[in-house]
């Protein structure tokens, strides 16, 4: 009879956490910044169709790093949750806090019960009527949830990017300034000269949550994805 090897729960959780962190760190970072005009979401992503950033509901957006198939399944589940809750109760009952709680439960259950954890890190952003009412939630692979302020940086060299963003962030930033700040953080200092301290529009995925979408565009849907021409014009 073969004897089973014993692995302590502490070692098992540590191994799973290390595995997930390595997977997340392989990619480039994603930056979510609260600014005067709303919330800007910026990622280095040359693919025109495999998005790291997406819309969940009227004023709520989603950003992720890690394995595409895993975070895309979570995004779709979030859209279904928001649609059902908004239809069953009221559109105002769909909040980033509620969505983040659902994601935290799902990620925590997979991390503890499944053989392989999700190699993903998520951000859920909700734009408010004022900057003080913006909500940014960061969720890690084990279901941990953090209420962030001002900005969120995930994946890749997150510490270095956070340092750059933290030095340049201020509440009076507009969308263009926030996107420029995010790009400066995403370009590693060693590569800054080669890339002219910027990334081409085709290598970026940029979206915004407009604070004044109802008055400016007459729509409750605050999410707006920028194409290459929009990004070039915004940064001009």
N, C-alpha and C positions, 0 to 999 in steps of 0.2 A: 504494500500500500504506500503510495507516494505521499510524503508529508508536505503540507502546504507551508510556504514561507510566510512568516509573520512580518507585517509592516505596520508600524505604529500610526495611529490617525494623524498625529502631528507631522510625521514624515510624508505621509500620503498627501496631505493638504499642501505642504511645502512644495512637493514635486509638481503637483498640478498647477500651483501658482507660478512657479518658475517656467513651466512649459508655456503657459498662457502669456506671460510677460515677454518671453523671447519671440513668440509669434507676433505680438502687437508691435514690438520695437523694430521689426524688419521694415516696416513701411514708413512713409513720410508723415509728418504731423498734420493735424487738422486744428484750425484756430477758430474760435467763436468769440466775438468781441461785442460787448454792449457799448453803444455810442449814442450821440444825441439824436440821430435820425432813426435809430432802431437797433437791430442786431445784425452784424455782418458775419457770414460763415465762409471761411476760405480754406481750401485744401489744394495741395499739389496733386493733380490727377489729370493725366493726358487723355484718358478715355472719355469720349463724348457721350457714352451711354451707360457705363457702369459707375453710377454716382455714389459718392460718399456722403452727400448732403441731400436731404429730401424734405418734403412737406408732410406733416402729419395731420394738421387741422387748421382752422382759420388763422390763428396767431401762433402756432406751434411748429417748430422745425426740429429736425433730427440730423445729427452728424455722427459719423462713426469711423473707426480705424480697425484694421484687423482683416479677418477672412471675409470676403465679400458675401459668400453664400450664407454665412451665419448672421451677419448684421442685416442683410437684406430680408431674411426671414423675420427678424425682430421688427424691422421697419413696417413690413406688411401687417404683422400682428398688431402693431401700434395703431395703424390706420383703421383696422377693423374694430379695435377697442374704442377708438375715438368716435367712429361713425355710429356704432351701436349705442354708446353712452349719450351722444348728442341727440340721436333720434328718440331714445327712450325717455330722456329727461329734458334737458335744455342745452343749447349750444354753449352757454356760459358754464355748464358743469364739466366741460372737457378742459382740464387744466394740465399744465406740464407736471405739476406735483403728482397728480393721480397717475399720469402716464409713467413717470419715473418710478413710482412705487410698483406698478405692474412689471416693468422691466427688471427692477431689482429682485422681485420674487422669482421671475423666470430664470435670470442669470444665477441666482443663489441656488435654485433647485438643480440646475444643470451642473453647477460646480461641485455640489456635494453628492449627488446621486448618480450622475453619469460617469462613464469611464474616462471620457475626455471633456475638459471644460471648453467653453466658447473662447476663442482667441479674439476677443473684441473688447473695445472700449467705446462707450456711447456718451453723447451729450444731448440733452433735451433742452431746447430754448423756447421761452414764451415771451413775446414782446408785450409790454404794458403801455398804458396811456402816458406814463412818464418813465424816465430812466430808472427811477427808484423802484418802479413796479416791475421791471424786467426780472425774469427768473431763469437762472442757468443751473442745470443739474448735470453732474458728471457721474457716470456709472461705470464701475470696473467689472472685470470678468467674474469676480466672486459674488456679485450682487451688492457690493458696497455702494452707497449713494452719498454724494456730497453736494451741498448747496453752495455754489460758487458765486463770486461777485466780480463784476467788471469783465472778466474774460475766462475762457477755458482753453487749455492746450492739451491735446491727446496724441499719443503714439510717437514713434520716431525718437528724436532727441528732444523730448518734451521739456526737460529741465532747461536746456540752452535756449529753446524757443521762448519759454515762459520768462526767462531773464530779460530777453530783448523786448518782449511785449510789455512786461512790467515797467521797464524804464521809460517806455514811450507812451503808455496809456494815460489818457486823461478823459474826463467826462464830456468835454466839449468837442470831441472828435466827430466829424461827419463821416458818411459812408466811404468817401474817397480816402480820407486820412486813415480810417480803420483798415481798409484793404491794403494800403501802402505799408502800414505798420505790420500787418500780418505777413506780407510778402517779405519784408525785411527780416522777420523772424524765421521764416521758412527756408531762406537761403543761408546755408552754413557760412560762417565768416571766411573759411579757407577757400570757398568757391565764389565768393562775392565778386572778385575781379573778373573771373572767367565768365560769369553770368551777368556782368554789368549791374550787379547789385539788384537784380530783379529776375522774375520768371516771365517767359512769354505768355500771352493771354491763352494760347492753345494748351499750355501745360497747367492751367489753373481751373479749378472749379469754384465758382463764387456765387453765392446766393445771399439775399437780404430779407429780413422781416421789417417791412415798412411800418413805422410807428403811426403814420398818418394815412394809412391805406384807404380808410373810409372816406376821408375828406379829399384826398388827392386823386384817388382812382375810383371812388365809389364802390369799393368792395371790402367785405369783411376779411377776405383772404389776404393776409399780409405778406405771404411768401412770394418772392420773385426771384427767378433764376436768371443770371446774367450770361449772355452769349459772348463770344470773343469780341465783337464790335462794342458791346456795352462795357466790357471790362477795359478795353483800350480807351474808350471815351471817358470812363470814370477816372482813369489814372492820368489822363492828359492834362 
